[in-house]
């Protein structure tokens, strides 16, 4: 099962205009179009490094 990663906001903004790649908090590099289903569990490493104490998608 795939997990949903968290991308820092500034990094996602830069990637949207082609100035950076999508690099997640845990270090996974994503390409445009990569993605997990909306109900996929969060990557525990990304959530910990982002400081999330609960799932903010809900």
Backbone as CSV, one residue per row, in Angstrom:
resi,resn,N_x,N_y,N_z,CA_x,CA_y,CA_z,C_x,C_y,C_z
1,UNK,0.849,-1.180,0.000,0.000,0.000,0.000,0.891,1.239,0.000
2,UNK,0.521,2.221,-0.746,1.309,3.449,-0.800,0.916,4.370,0.352
3,UNK,1.825,5.236,0.703,1.577,6.218,1.758,1.608,7.611,1.154
4,UNK,0.968,8.548,1.834,0.971,9.927,1.374,2.109,10.667,2.060
5,UNK,2.966,11.282,1.271,4.094,12.050,1.785,3.704,13.516,1.922
6,UNK,4.476,14.253,2.716,4.240,15.677,2.915,5.392,16.445,2.280
7,UNK,5.061,17.427,1.457,6.054,18.279,0.798,6.016,19.653,1.463
8,UNK,7.173,20.189,1.886,7.170,21.537,2.463,6.536,22.541,1.494
9,UNK,5.776,23.481,2.007,5.014,24.427,1.184,5.889,25.208,0.219
10,UNK,6.983,25.776,0.687,7.858,26.554,-0.187,8.395,25.685,-1.312
11,UNK,8.791,24.479,-1.011,9.319,23.563,-2.017,8.254,23.245,-3.060
12,UNK,7.025,23.030,-2.625,5.936,22.728,-3.562,5.658,23.925,-4.466
13,UNK,5.711,25.133,-3.902,5.499,26.339,-4.704,6.585,26.489,-5.766
14,UNK,7.845,26.241,-5.387,8.943,26.330,-6.349,8.826,25.255,-7.425
15,UNK,8.417,24.066,-7.036,8.269,22.977,-8.004,7.148,23.281,-8.992
16,UNK,6.116,23.940,-8.519,4.992,24.259,-9.396,5.403,25.181,-10.541
17,UNK,6.419,26.012,-10.315,6.886,26.906,-11.383,8.162,26.390,-12.039
18,UNK,8.551,25.149,-11.703,9.683,24.511,-12.359,11.050,24.857,-11.807
19,UNK,11.132,25.401,-10.600,12.425,25.790,-10.039,13.010,24.758,-9.081
20,UNK,12.262,23.748,-8.716,12.747,22.720,-7.800,11.960,21.444,-8.043
21,UNK,12.436,20.357,-7.473,11.700,19.100,-7.567,10.859,18.930,-6.306
22,UNK,9.948,17.994,-6.366,9.148,17.681,-5.191,9.975,16.775,-4.296
23,UNK,10.503,17.302,-3.222,11.259,16.507,-2.257,10.480,16.539,-0.953
24,UNK,10.120,15.379,-0.448,9.291,15.287,0.746,10.135,15.455,2.006
25,UNK,9.463,15.582,3.137,10.170,15.713,4.414,11.052,14.505,4.698
26,UNK,10.640,13.311,4.266,11.441,12.112,4.545,12.538,11.890,3.520
27,UNK,12.579,12.731,2.476,13.648,12.627,1.488,13.251,11.950,0.191
28,UNK,12.039,11.454,0.099,11.570,10.817,-1.127,11.388,11.877,-2.202
29,UNK,11.861,11.591,-3.403,11.704,12.522,-4.513,10.504,12.087,-5.336
30,UNK,9.562,13.002,-5.522,8.355,12.713,-6.280,8.380,13.463,-7.601
31,UNK,7.789,12.857,-8.608,7.621,13.520,-9.888,6.200,14.033,-9.977
32,UNK,5.980,15.001,-10.825,4.631,15.502,-11.044,3.759,14.347,-11.518
33,UNK,2.610,14.219,-10.941,1.725,13.126,-11.301,1.806,11.953,-10.346
34,UNK,2.895,11.853,-9.571,2.988,10.820,-8.549,2.028,11.194,-7.440
35,UNK,1.418,10.249,-6.883,0.526,10.558,-5.778,-0.104,9.314,-5.208
36,UNK,-0.561,9.445,-3.999,-1.229,8.356,-3.312,-2.730,8.638,-3.309
37,UNK,-3.526,7.616,-3.130,-4.969,7.843,-3.009,-5.274,8.755,-1.820
38,UNK,-6.367,9.491,-1.888,-6.707,10.443,-0.836,-6.855,9.795,0.535
39,UNK,-7.220,8.530,0.589,-7.401,7.861,1.865,-6.152,7.102,2.327
40,UNK,-5.025,7.288,1.655,-3.786,6.602,2.024,-3.280,7.130,3.365
41,UNK,-2.652,6.265,4.157,-2.101,6.731,5.429,-0.907,7.653,5.192
42,UNK,-0.679,8.556,6.133,0.466,9.470,6.034,1.763,8.710,6.277
43,UNK,2.812,9.155,5.628,4.146,8.626,5.873,4.531,9.029,7.306
44,UNK,4.818,8.079,8.183,5.135,8.423,9.573,6.363,9.324,9.696
45,UNK,7.356,9.112,8.859,8.568,9.926,8.913,8.281,11.369,8.506
46,UNK,7.519,11.554,7.432,7.146,12.908,6.995,6.341,13.624,8.070
47,UNK,5.360,12.930,8.642,4.503,13.541,9.654,5.326,13.977,10.865
48,UNK,6.248,13.133,11.298,7.093,13.464,12.450,7.977,14.669,12.153
49,UNK,8.628,14.679,10.987,9.532,15.776,10.636,8.790,17.075,10.353
50,UNK,7.532,16.990,9.894,6.730,18.182,9.648,6.119,18.728,10.935
51,UNK,6.196,17.939,12.000,5.651,18.373,13.281,4.154,18.151,13.408
52,UNK,3.599,17.302,12.563,2.164,17.024,12.626,1.888,16.071,13.782
53,UNK,0.943,16.420,14.636,0.547,15.541,15.729,-0.742,14.798,15.399
54,UNK,-1.431,15.234,14.340,-2.634,14.564,13.861,-2.745,14.767,12.356
55,UNK,-3.608,14.023,11.734,-3.792,14.111,10.288,-4.538,15.382,9.946
56,UNK,-3.870,16.357,9.334,-4.452,17.658,9.015,-5.280,17.643,7.734
57,UNK,-5.359,16.497,7.071,-6.143,16.431,5.839,-7.631,16.337,6.121
58,UNK,-8.003,16.066,7.346,-9.428,15.856,7.687,-10.018,17.056,8.333
